[in-house]
Amino acid sequence: MPIPEREKGEPKDKFLSDCIAELVTSGHENDQAAAICYQQMDIQLMNSKEYRRDLTMSVTKKLKQLYK
């Protein structure tokens, strides 16, 4: 069974509850389903261009402050 993906703009709480419920229904234990869904959310966040851009901008800004 494929791991559910979070839709753009979908609230974290909704994604997690839907994802966990779907995986539990397919036979996973609650804690295993939760781990899979949290990991999936993290992977999608790291693949987000906006997240990487914001992270890079924030690091660049902090480095500039350190090296004034």
GUVEXLO-946063 format. One line per 8 residues: number of its first residue (from 1); their letters; for each residue z, y, x of C-alpha. Coordinates in steps of 0.5 Angstrom, whole numbers, plus 2048, in hexadecimal, padded with zeros to 3 digits. Layout:
REM GUVEXLO-946063
NUM> a> Z:Y:X  ...
END
This chain:
REM GUVEXLO-946063
1> mpiperek> 800:800:800  7FE:807:803  804:80C:804  803:812:7FF  801:818:802  804:81F:800  800:824:7FC  7FF:82B:7FE
9> gepkdkfl> 804:82F:7FB  808:829:7F8  810:82A:7F9  813:826:7FE  818:823:7F9  813:821:7F4  80F:81E:7FA  815:81A:7FD
17> sdciaelv> 817:818:7F6  810:815:7F4  80F:812:7FA  815:80E:7FB  815:80C:7F4  80D:80A:7F5  80F:806:7FB  816:803:7F8
25> tsghendq> 811:800:7F2  80D:7FD:7F7  812:7F9:7FA  816:7FD:800  81D:7FE:800  820:805:7FE  821:807:805  81B:805:808
33> aaaicyqq> 817:808:803  81B:80F:804  819:80E:80C  812:80D:80B  811:813:806  815:818:80B  811:816:811  80B:816:80C
41> mdiqlmns> 80D:81E:80B  80E:81F:812  807:81C:814  804:821:80F  808:827:811  806:826:819  7FF:825:817  7FF:82C:813
49> keyrrdlt> 7FB:831:816  7FF:836:813  806:833:816  803:832:81D  801:83A:81D  807:83C:81A  80B:838:81F  807:83A:825
57> msvtkklk> 807:841:823  80F:841:823  80F:83E:82A  80B:843:82D  80F:848:82A  815:845:82C  812:844:833  810:84C:833
65> qlyk> 817:84E:832  81A:84A:837  815:84C:83D  816:854:83B
END
